[in-house]
């Protein structure tokens, strides 16, 4: 979990507790009411989005999904910022058991 890595880094600063900026980490998870949800990103990706927002660049939040990726109804969501010049900054990805408003809400709240 990203928040666990940040806490470890802040509480016990040492070289072995440095956060790898390119390591994929879970930013949120939910296991209840038949919902199994994981949302993932990297610290580097999240910092790139923060840099874009702080620069004042006009950005649009975008989301897309891929459904039925295996024999079950598994749903993969991708969230990104669309920026001027046609460039994009991915924010994170989530894996959910099915397409639902709860899965979409959990994905946005997790990032």
N, C-alpha and C positions, 0 to 999 in steps of 0.2 A: 504494500500500500504506500502511495506517495506520502501521505501525511506521517506514517510511521518512520519513513526514511528521513524526512525533514526533522522530526522530533529527535531521532537518534543523532543526526548531524549537529543539531543545536545543543542538545544536552551533554553530549560527549564528543567535543570537537577533537578529532584526531584524523590523521591521514587515512586510516582504515574506514572511517565513517563518512568520507566525502561522498557526495551524491554524484553518480555517473549521469551527466546530462543527456546521454543518448539511450539510457536504459528504459525500456518500456515498463511502465508501472501502472498498477490499478489505481484509478482516482476515485472510484466509487464501486460499491457492490450492493446487491440487494437479494436476499433469499427469503421470501415470504409470499404467502398467498399464491403459490405456484409460479412465482416470478423468480427467475434466475437471471441476474443482470450483472455484467461486468463492463466497466467503462475504463478505457486505457489511453494513456498518452505518455509523452516523455517530458522531463523538465525543460529541455531545450525547445520543444515545440510550444509549450505553454509560455515560455519567456519570449519567443518570437511574436506570439500574439500580443503579449503585453507591450512589447516594443512598438508594434504597429498601432495599437490603440493610443499609446503615449505620444506618438509622433503626430497625431492629429489626422492621419490618413483616413479617408472615407472607406469604411469597411462594411460588408454585408455578411450577416451570419447565414450560412447555408447548411442544409442537412440532406442526406440522401440515404436510401436503404437498399439492401439486397435481400430478397426473401426466398425461402425454400432452397437454401444453399446445400441441403443434404436431404435425406429421406424424411426428416421431420420438418417442421415449419420454421426452423431456425432463421433469425433475422439479424443482419449485421447493419449497423448504422454508422455513418461517417459524418463528422461535423467539421466544418472548416469556415474560415473567413475568406470571402472574395474581396480582392482589393483592386484598386485602379491599375490599369495596364494589363488586366487579365491574369494577374498572378493570384495564387491562393496560398493560404497558410493553414495546414491541417491542425485541428485542435485535439481530436481524439476519436476513438472508435468504441463501439459497444456491441456486445453479443447478447442477444435476448432470445427467449424461446419462441416468441411470436410477435407479430406486429400489433401494437396496442398503444393507446394514449399513455398508459402507465409506463411503457418502455421508452417512449419518446421523452416524457417528463423526467424519468430517471436518468436518461442520457444527458439532457441539458443540465439538470441539477448536479450531475457528477463532474461537470467540467467547469 
